[in-house]
Amino acid sequence: MRPLEDARAEVLETVFPLGSETVPLAEAEGRILAEDVRAPTDVPPFPNSAMDGFAVIASDVASPPVRLRVVEDVPAGSVATRTVTSGTAIEIMTGAPMPAGADAVVKVEVTRQPDPETVEILEAVAPGTAVRPAGGDIPAGSLVLGAGAALGPVELGLLATAGVGSPRVGRRPRVALMATGDELRPAETVALEPGQIRDSNRPLLRGLIHQAGGEVIDLGIVGDEEAALTNALNRAAEESDAIVTSGGVSMGEYDLIKRVLSARGTVDFWQVAMQPAKPFAFGHIESVPLFGLPGNPVSVMVAFEQFARPALLKMQGATRLFRPRIVVPMGEAIDTDPEKVVFVRVALHREGHGLTARSSGGQSSNVLSALGAADGLAVVPVGTGRVDEGSLVEVELFRHPSAEFGR
């Protein structure tokens, strides 16, 4: 069997970024930034108030209570026309530019106003209190986001702050997708004949490809017939940047796709030291990389996550290719194959002040329900075998970051 790390490295060595394009900021979520972005100006561009209150000279209010004359009111979006001098204050709203002469802001909660032109300060403040300095968030010329960053909501806000209305991003890979097998029927099939099953792999893979930034070219279900498989692969090679198939890569004698792939391109059929998803095919149809995934749905997801997803992200220029992992204790003992990296479907449970991982259900490669109940995959390294209760494991998270753990 081929070690997982070696197989994955070989895959990633053969894929390259597809180039870049400029898109409107409103359409950039989920894309990969293609170039460094530096701040053209300070953020914020001027010193401003961090709260509603009164702009003062700090030495004026060192011995409260102190009465000051209010000479102006400055809401956000306005600029003071008066200078704060000793014995005066300017009422100011959060975000408004600091008036000339003032060096601190007294929050409104520790003041009283006997009349609109007078404020009584009840608490002393030090110079700089509640003042946001120019460039305090991002100094001019500093790196805002680096090339390869994935653009989520926060990153889009940072780009807007830096004045980037049309970021340059990596081109999305076009991914031809097909499921193979005479036994497969579309999801909407009401009555199944004996020996038939509904195709869960394409809906699963469509979602995974979209999450990885790809655009799906869905070639549907392709039966076990040489001409149909050849035609589908020809179309895939012409229209896509990557090809993902499911089924037909195991050791079975009816796996016709092996013969068709071998005749159409350079494809290797591997036995990878991992569970599930030991059988995996990788190669090229002409210059288009092909990922041949197993047929069982859990194996499909595990193989996609370990091989296809990082490759698709690399094609877009991403610097982070793999899912985040956390280290947590196992809440139960499990036995695994010591000759393989074993991916155990686990749910995270909040116990005390931390999280614990527990099996989310049956671990056979066809048990999709356990994947639906899981938050991630506990990664048990080669050579481990039994994992005792309380032992620490790495969990590769695949739930959306907004998911709330702790059932």
PELINWO-V916102 format. One record per residue. PHI is phi in radians with two decimals (999 if undefined). D_LAST is the distance of its C-alpha to the last C-alpha in whole Angstrom. Layout:
<<PHI;D_LAST> <PHI;D_LAST>>
This chain:
<<999;38> <-1.52;37> <-1.04;35> <-1.01;32> <-1.07;33> <-1.16;37> <-1.10;36> <-1.15;34> <-1.10;36> <-1.12;39> <-1.08;37> <-1.21;37> <-1.21;40> <-1.83;41> <-2.04;40> <-2.44;41> <-1.00;40> <-1.59;41> <1.85;43> <-2.35;42> <-2.66;42> <-1.77;42> <-2.30;40> <-1.07;39> <-0.98;37> <-1.14;35> <-1.93;35> <-1.65;34> <-1.09;30> <1.50;29> <-1.53;32> <-1.93;33> <-1.15;36> <-1.72;39> <-2.61;41> <-1.08;40> <-2.08;40> <-2.00;42> <-1.28;42> <-1.29;46> <-2.46;46> <-1.11;44> <-2.21;41> <-1.18;41> <-1.34;45> <-2.63;46> <-1.08;45> <-2.52;43> <-1.38;42> <-1.51;38> <-2.80;38> <-1.29;41> <3.00;44> <-2.33;47> <-1.37;48> <-2.43;51> <-1.64;53> <-0.98;51> <-1.14;54> <-1.19;55> <-2.01;52> <-1.22;52> <-2.22;53> <-1.23;52> <-1.33;52> <-2.34;54> <-1.78;55> <-2.20;56> <-1.57;57> <-1.51;55> <-1.81;57> <-2.92;54> <-2.16;51> <-2.09;49> <-1.35;46> <-1.07;44> <1.62;46> <-2.02;49> <-2.17;51> <-1.10;53> <-1.77;57> <-1.93;58> <-1.78;57> <-1.33;56> <-2.07;59> <-1.00;59> <1.59;58> <-2.17;57> <-2.55;53> <-2.15;51> <-1.19;49> <-2.47;46> <-1.79;43> <-0.99;40> <1.60;41> <-1.28;44> <-1.09;47> <-1.16;48> <-1.21;51> <-1.04;54> <1.63;55> <-1.47;52> <-2.26;50> <-2.81;47> <-2.19;45> <-1.67;44> <-1.16;41> <-1.09;42> <-1.16;41> <-1.95;43> <-2.33;46> <-2.34;48> <-2.09;51> <-1.15;54> <-2.72;55> <-1.05;54> <-1.77;56> <-2.37;55> <-2.27;52> <-1.82;52> <-1.60;49> <-1.83;48> <-2.54;46> <-1.30;47> <-2.33;46> <-1.56;46> <-0.98;48> <1.59;45> <-1.06;43> <1.02;40> <-1.99;42> <-1.60;41> <-1.29;43> <-1.05;44> <1.31;42> <-1.14;40> <-1.55;37> <-2.39;39> <-1.24;42> <-0.96;45> <1.52;45> <-1.44;42> <-1.28;39> <-1.53;37> <-2.52;35> <-1.65;36> <-0.96;37> <1.72;34> <-1.28;32> <-1.38;29> <-1.66;30> <-1.80;27> <-0.99;27> <-1.14;27> <-1.12;30> <-1.12;32> <-1.11;32> <-1.13;34> <-1.10;36> <-1.09;37> <-1.03;38> <-1.48;40> <1.38;42> <-1.66;41> <-1.60;41> <-2.48;41> <-1.24;39> <-1.60;41> <-2.29;38> <-1.17;38> <-1.21;39> <-1.23;36> <-1.29;37> <-1.54;38> <-2.04;36> <-1.37;38> <-2.19;35> <-2.62;36> <-1.94;35> <-2.00;37> <2.40;38> <-1.17;40> <-1.41;37> <-1.45;35> <-2.32;35> <-1.03;34> <-1.01;30> <-1.39;32> <-1.08;34> <-1.42;34> <-1.95;36> <-1.65;36> <-1.39;39> <-0.97;39> <1.59;38> <-1.67;36> <-2.41;32> <-1.38;31> <-1.39;30> <-1.67;27> <-1.22;28> <-1.17;30> <-1.02;27> <-1.09;24> <-1.25;27> <-1.00;28> <-1.13;25> <-1.15;25> <-1.16;28> <-1.08;28> <-1.04;25> <-1.48;27> <1.59;30> <-1.51;32> <-1.84;34> <-1.54;34> <-1.88;37> <-1.51;36> <-1.59;39> <1.35;37> <-1.58;37> <-1.98;40> <-1.27;42> <-1.40;43> <-2.50;47> <-1.02;49> <-1.14;50> <-1.13;47> <-1.14;45> <-1.10;48> <-1.08;48> <-1.13;44> <-1.19;44> <-1.06;48> <-1.10;46> <-1.05;43> <-1.16;45> <-1.38;47> <-1.90;44> <-2.18;41> <-1.75;40> <-2.76;38> <-2.16;38> <-2.17;35> <-2.08;35> <-2.25;33> <1.64;35> <1.48;38> <-2.06;38> <-1.53;37> <-1.61;40> <-1.18;41> <-1.28;45> <-1.63;44> <-1.38;42> <-1.09;45> <-1.03;43> <-1.04;44> <-1.15;47> <-1.16;47> <-1.09;45> <-1.10;47> <-1.35;50> <-1.62;49> <-2.80;48> <-1.85;47> <-2.27;44> <-1.83;43> <-1.90;41> <-1.84;38> <-1.97;37> <-1.67;34> <-1.32;33> <-2.55;29> <-2.54;27> <-1.32;26> <1.44;29> <-1.10;32> <-1.37;34> <-2.67;35> <-2.02;38> <-2.54;39> <3.03;42> <-2.39;44> <-1.76;45> <1.00;48> <-1.82;47> <-1.63;43> <-1.16;40> <-2.12;39> <-1.97;35> <-1.67;36> <-1.63;32> <-1.13;32> <-1.67;31> <-1.25;28> <-1.09;25> <-1.21;23> <-1.08;26> <-1.01;27> <-1.17;24> <-1.10;24> <-1.14;28> <-1.06;27> <-1.10;25> <-1.49;27> <-2.11;31> <-1.29;31> <-1.05;28> <-1.08;30> <-1.18;33> <-1.13;33> <-1.18;31> <-1.10;35> <-1.06;37> <-1.65;36> <1.55;36> <-1.19;33> <-1.68;33> <-1.77;29> <-1.76;29> <-2.14;26> <-1.10;22> <-1.20;20> <-2.18;19> <-2.19;17> <-1.89;18> <-2.43;15> <-1.37;16> <-1.35;15> <-1.53;13> <-2.77;16> <-1.42;20> <-2.38;21> <-1.91;24> <-2.28;25> <-1.36;29> <-1.19;30> <-1.53;33> <-2.34;30> <-1.34;27> <-1.92;24> <-1.81;21> <-1.78;18> <-1.23;16> <-2.32;12> <-1.86;9> <-1.67;7> <-2.11;5> <-1.46;6> <-2.28;9> <1.16;12> <-1.76;13> <-2.37;12> <-1.91;10> <-2.26;10> <-1.70;11> <-2.34;11> <-0.95;13> <-1.65;12> <2.59;15> <-1.03;19> <-1.83;20> <-1.16;23> <-1.24;24> <-1.70;25> <-1.53;21> <-1.24;20> <-1.08;17> <-1.19;15> <-1.23;16> <-1.14;14> <-1.59;11> <-1.65;11> <-1.72;11> <-3.08;14> <-2.03;17> <-1.27;17> <-1.75;21> <-1.75;23> <-1.19;27> <-0.98;30> <1.59;31> <-1.51;28> <1.29;28> <-1.38;25> <-1.94;22> <-1.34;22> <-1.02;19> <1.62;18> <-1.19;20> <-1.42;20> <-2.33;19> <-1.48;19> <-2.04;16> <-1.50;18> <-1.48;16> <-2.15;17> <-1.24;14> <-1.02;16> <-0.97;16> <-1.46;15> <-1.07;11> <-1.71;8> <-1.45;6> <1.89;4> <-1.30;0>>
